[in-house]
Every structure is written in C-alpha cells, then in structure tokens.
Amino acid sequence: MQIVTGGKSPIYRQVVDQVRSGIAAGKLTVGDPLPSVRGLAAELVVNPNTIAKAYSILVSEGAVESHQGRGFFVAEQRNIYTKAERLRRLEEALRPAIAEALSLGFDEQELLAQTSKHFHRLTKA
C-alpha cells in the first residue's frame, strides 16, 4: 500500500480506496487478512487512528469484517445499499472526475474510452 502525503485525498481515504481496488481487482479475496492497524500505521508512518478510521469505513460499507482479537478480513461482497443509494454514491464520485476531464479538454468519447480501459484493467484478475 502506498500513500501520498499532502495530496488532495486524505490518507484514510487513500487506504480505503486502495483496499477497495484490491478487492475489485481480485488481489484481495474473501477471508484475506488485512494488515493490523498498528502494523500498517508503522509501515506507512501515519497515526494508527488514521488506519483505524479507514478500516471503520470499510467495515461500515461491508467490504471488511472485524473479528475481535484476530483483526480485519475481506468480507463476502454484499450490497448493503439500495439501488438508489448506490446510484447517488456513483454520481457523487463521477461528477468531479467528469468535470476534471471536461476542463482538460476531453470529449465524451475519449472519457468513455478511458473509463472503459480503466474498468477492464481494474476488473481483470
């Protein structure tokens, strides 16, 4: 796991996004353990509370399970949100990316091509 300090995205969000990406790409599968909070915090040289916050978000989203005294593990995928909520969250994530692409001069076809390319890259095992 790698983080960028001083970037746009907070460290806890970077951790959440990287775990999600690992799960989506099949690099992390159901039952795989995540590094301990203290261990990952030491590795990334961040406050353990930052990692605890990231893991808490992943647990609340259902991506990760916490087993008391044993740690955190990748959970079986399940939809904990309604279709409407998932669409709302998707739109919330897409809006700034599309705005950025437009401000960089990309047209719809270029944006769709890049989206498709990255979708396939992420979902191939």
Backbone bond lengths (Angstrom), bond angles and torsions (degrees), N, CA, C in turn:
res aa  C-N    CA-C-N  psi(-1)  N-CA   C-N-CA  omega(-1)  CA-C   N-CA-C  phi
1 M - - - 1.445 - - 1.521 108.04 -
2 Q 1.321 114.84 138.01 1.462 120.36 179.69 1.516 109.42 -127.91
3 I 1.320 115.75 142.77 1.455 120.46 177.80 1.517 109.35 -125.83
4 V 1.322 115.30 157.60 1.456 122.09 176.15 1.521 106.40 -118.36
5 T 1.323 115.97 116.14 1.464 119.05 178.71 1.522 108.82 -84.42
6 G 1.299 115.31 147.20 1.457 120.30 178.67 1.517 113.78 76.67
7 G 1.331 117.09 8.11 1.463 120.62 179.73 1.515 111.49 -85.39
8 K 1.336 115.16 -174.06 1.471 121.01 179.61 1.520 111.60 -67.93
9 S 1.321 116.12 -35.91 1.454 121.11 -173.27 1.533 110.85 -95.42
10 P 1.341 117.82 130.45 1.466 119.78 177.46 1.529 110.89 -61.47
11 I 1.310 116.11 155.01 1.463 121.48 -175.96 1.526 111.25 -59.14
12 Y 1.324 117.68 -43.93 1.471 119.02 -179.01 1.524 110.48 -60.62
13 R 1.340 118.03 -37.03 1.462 122.42 -179.94 1.532 109.98 -68.42
14 Q 1.325 117.20 -36.93 1.460 120.93 177.14 1.531 110.58 -62.70
15 V 1.325 116.19 -41.31 1.467 120.88 178.53 1.527 109.50 -64.31
16 V 1.320 117.33 -47.36 1.471 121.68 178.56 1.521 109.84 -56.98
17 D 1.326 116.95 -48.86 1.459 121.15 -177.55 1.521 112.22 -63.46
18 Q 1.322 117.75 -38.26 1.462 120.48 -179.43 1.526 111.75 -71.06
19 V 1.315 117.46 -36.89 1.471 119.75 176.26 1.521 109.27 -66.37
20 R 1.336 116.63 -45.70 1.473 120.07 177.27 1.529 111.03 -57.46
21 S 1.320 116.68 -45.64 1.471 120.82 179.99 1.521 110.94 -62.29
22 G 1.318 116.89 -41.30 1.459 120.86 178.24 1.516 112.13 -61.65
23 I 1.321 116.13 -38.89 1.465 120.94 178.05 1.525 109.55 -68.47
24 A 1.331 116.74 -47.09 1.469 120.88 -178.28 1.527 111.39 -62.19
25 A 1.319 117.00 -36.29 1.461 121.20 -178.06 1.525 112.79 -82.79
26 G 1.323 116.79 -5.98 1.458 120.08 -179.97 1.518 113.72 82.50
27 K 1.325 117.22 7.69 1.466 120.81 177.04 1.524 110.65 -74.87
28 L 1.321 115.05 -26.36 1.465 121.80 173.78 1.521 106.66 -119.29
29 T 1.321 116.10 127.32 1.461 119.91 -178.51 1.525 110.28 -118.62
30 V 1.315 115.69 167.38 1.456 121.85 -178.17 1.528 110.44 -51.24
31 G 1.315 115.13 128.22 1.461 121.20 178.05 1.520 114.32 93.54
32 D 1.334 117.55 -13.64 1.466 119.44 178.60 1.522 109.87 -64.38
33 P 1.334 116.75 136.10 1.467 118.85 177.54 1.523 110.91 -79.13
34 L 1.313 116.17 146.22 1.457 121.22 170.68 1.521 107.38 -93.32
35 P 1.327 116.76 157.31 1.469 118.01 176.22 1.522 110.41 -58.55
36 S 1.321 116.45 152.31 1.466 119.42 177.67 1.527 109.29 -62.94
37 V 1.310 115.56 156.76 1.461 120.95 179.24 1.524 109.79 -56.64
38 R 1.305 116.47 -50.57 1.474 119.97 -178.30 1.522 111.93 -66.69
39 G 1.324 116.00 -39.56 1.455 119.94 -179.41 1.518 112.04 -64.16
40 L 1.331 117.17 -46.06 1.456 120.40 179.95 1.527 110.56 -68.51
41 A 1.317 116.61 -38.62 1.468 119.86 177.97 1.524 110.41 -61.08
42 A 1.328 117.09 -42.43 1.465 120.50 178.55 1.528 110.83 -65.79
43 E 1.328 115.90 -42.29 1.472 120.47 -179.74 1.526 111.61 -62.53
44 L 1.331 116.62 -40.72 1.455 120.96 -177.61 1.534 112.83 -90.38
45 V 1.326 116.01 -5.55 1.464 123.69 -177.67 1.533 110.33 55.87
46 V 1.345 113.91 56.32 1.462 121.20 176.59 1.524 108.62 -132.90
47 N 1.305 115.55 168.81 1.457 121.63 178.12 1.536 109.37 -68.17
48 P 1.327 118.14 134.35 1.471 120.23 177.81 1.524 113.51 -55.22
49 N 1.342 118.03 -29.73 1.465 120.66 178.31 1.531 111.38 -62.40
50 T 1.326 117.02 -29.46 1.467 121.52 178.10 1.521 109.94 -65.44
51 I 1.329 116.52 -44.76 1.467 121.07 179.48 1.522 109.63 -69.90
52 A 1.322 117.05 -40.07 1.463 120.64 178.24 1.531 110.20 -60.29
53 K 1.321 117.83 -39.38 1.463 121.34 178.25 1.529 110.22 -64.76
54 A 1.325 116.94 -43.87 1.472 120.73 179.00 1.523 110.47 -61.41
55 Y 1.311 116.83 -47.27 1.463 120.80 -179.82 1.532 110.82 -63.58
56 S 1.324 116.83 -37.80 1.464 120.84 178.74 1.531 110.55 -61.77
57 I 1.311 116.61 -41.87 1.467 120.85 177.62 1.522 109.99 -63.34
58 L 1.329 117.23 -45.01 1.465 121.40 179.90 1.525 111.25 -62.43
59 V 1.328 117.13 -37.77 1.469 120.99 177.05 1.525 109.87 -66.69
60 S 1.335 116.91 -44.94 1.468 119.83 -178.30 1.524 111.67 -65.13
61 E 1.329 117.24 -27.27 1.466 121.40 178.01 1.526 112.12 -84.70
62 G 1.324 116.68 -9.66 1.454 120.01 178.87 1.521 114.71 86.19
63 A 1.331 117.90 6.35 1.468 121.03 180.00 1.526 111.63 -79.10
64 V 1.324 115.75 -26.50 1.467 122.35 -174.33 1.518 108.14 -134.15
65 E 1.326 115.06 147.73 1.467 121.47 175.17 1.520 108.86 -114.61
66 S 1.307 115.32 144.79 1.454 121.24 175.72 1.522 108.26 -104.35
67 H 1.327 115.72 128.18 1.460 121.09 175.95 1.528 106.93 -114.01
68 Q 1.319 115.30 111.64 1.455 121.64 -175.77 1.526 111.60 -48.26
69 G 1.315 116.14 123.90 1.457 121.57 176.89 1.524 114.38 80.97
70 R 1.339 117.83 -10.06 1.463 120.33 -178.36 1.513 112.92 -112.68
71 G 1.344 117.09 -26.89 1.457 120.18 177.83 1.512 112.96 120.62
72 F 1.319 114.33 -157.40 1.459 122.35 -176.36 1.524 109.30 -113.98
73 F 1.343 114.72 139.93 1.464 121.16 -176.13 1.523 109.99 -135.89
74 V 1.329 115.95 149.41 1.457 120.78 176.95 1.520 108.34 -64.53
75 A 1.325 115.67 130.35 1.464 122.02 -177.40 1.524 110.52 -92.61
76 E 1.310 114.90 160.06 1.455 120.24 172.97 1.526 108.11 -66.64
77 Q 1.329 115.47 135.80 1.465 119.28 -176.23 1.526 110.70 -65.89
78 R 1.315 114.19 132.14 1.448 120.62 175.52 1.525 107.45 -150.66
79 N 1.295 116.03 149.10 1.456 120.56 178.87 1.521 108.96 -89.73
80 I 1.323 114.78 112.59 1.455 118.90 179.55 1.518 111.07 -96.88
81 Y 1.351 116.27 -5.14 1.452 121.11 -179.62 1.528 109.80 -111.73
82 T 1.312 115.16 152.00 1.458 119.70 174.71 1.521 108.79 -69.57
83 K 1.311 116.15 164.25 1.470 121.00 177.79 1.533 110.04 -57.82
84 A 1.320 116.78 -42.73 1.467 120.84 -179.98 1.524 111.45 -61.27
85 E 1.320 117.00 -41.76 1.466 120.85 179.53 1.519 110.75 -68.68
86 R 1.327 117.39 -39.86 1.472 119.78 177.85 1.520 110.35 -63.12
87 L 1.344 117.57 -40.89 1.469 120.79 177.68 1.531 110.94 -65.34
88 R 1.317 116.37 -40.02 1.468 119.77 177.84 1.529 110.87 -61.21
89 R 1.326 116.12 -44.68 1.462 120.71 179.44 1.528 111.89 -65.31
90 L 1.322 116.32 -39.38 1.460 120.43 177.86 1.525 110.23 -62.97
91 E 1.324 115.93 -46.19 1.465 119.69 179.41 1.524 110.87 -61.36
92 E 1.311 116.27 -40.10 1.464 121.30 178.88 1.526 111.24 -61.06
93 A 1.322 116.34 -37.33 1.467 120.57 179.28 1.527 111.64 -77.18
94 L 1.328 116.83 -36.44 1.459 120.66 -176.13 1.526 113.52 -75.56
95 R 1.311 117.00 -36.63 1.462 120.65 -174.15 1.531 113.03 -50.74
96 P 1.331 120.35 -52.63 1.468 118.62 -179.25 1.539 112.76 -68.38
97 A 1.327 117.73 -32.12 1.465 119.80 178.94 1.527 110.61 -67.12
98 I 1.320 116.81 -41.62 1.464 120.51 178.95 1.525 109.85 -67.37
99 A 1.314 117.26 -42.03 1.464 120.67 178.21 1.524 110.71 -60.23
100 E 1.322 116.50 -41.99 1.471 121.05 178.07 1.519 110.79 -63.71
101 A 1.336 117.09 -44.57 1.469 120.66 179.03 1.525 110.84 -60.80
102 L 1.322 117.01 -43.51 1.469 120.38 178.89 1.521 111.39 -63.95
103 S 1.330 116.47 -40.57 1.467 119.36 -179.72 1.529 111.61 -67.83
104 L 1.333 116.86 -22.48 1.465 121.11 177.02 1.523 112.66 -88.52
105 G 1.334 115.79 -1.13 1.451 120.06 174.98 1.516 115.97 91.17
106 F 1.323 118.02 13.00 1.463 120.46 178.13 1.522 109.74 -80.57
107 D 1.329 115.66 143.12 1.456 118.70 175.65 1.529 109.62 -94.98
108 E 1.322 116.61 178.62 1.460 121.61 -175.15 1.533 111.87 -59.30
109 Q 1.315 116.97 -44.58 1.472 120.18 -177.97 1.524 111.56 -64.05
110 E 1.323 117.16 -40.86 1.465 120.19 178.11 1.524 110.63 -65.84
111 L 1.308 116.31 -40.42 1.462 120.55 178.77 1.531 110.68 -64.48
112 L 1.330 116.68 -45.10 1.463 120.30 178.17 1.528 111.46 -63.30
113 A 1.330 117.63 -40.13 1.471 121.13 179.35 1.524 110.59 -63.11
114 Q 1.325 117.20 -44.10 1.461 120.67 179.23 1.528 111.09 -66.82
115 T 1.318 116.57 -40.17 1.461 120.82 178.54 1.523 110.12 -61.77
116 S 1.321 116.43 -45.85 1.463 121.35 179.70 1.526 110.77 -62.34
117 K 1.313 116.56 -44.18 1.468 121.71 -179.89 1.530 110.67 -59.27
118 H 1.316 115.86 -47.11 1.468 119.35 -178.12 1.523 111.75 -72.09
119 F 1.321 117.53 -33.97 1.466 120.58 175.82 1.525 109.96 -60.80
120 H 1.326 116.90 -47.14 1.462 120.30 -178.63 1.524 111.93 -68.79
121 R 1.310 117.36 -36.16 1.459 121.12 177.31 1.531 110.53 -63.92
122 L 1.314 115.89 -41.17 1.463 120.95 -178.01 1.516 112.65 -72.67
123 T 1.327 117.39 -34.42 1.468 119.66 -174.67 1.521 114.02 -92.95
124 K 1.330 118.04 -5.66 1.464 119.28 175.79 1.520 109.12 -81.85
125 A 1.320 115.77 133.97 1.459 120.30 -177.77 1.503 112.29 -79.56
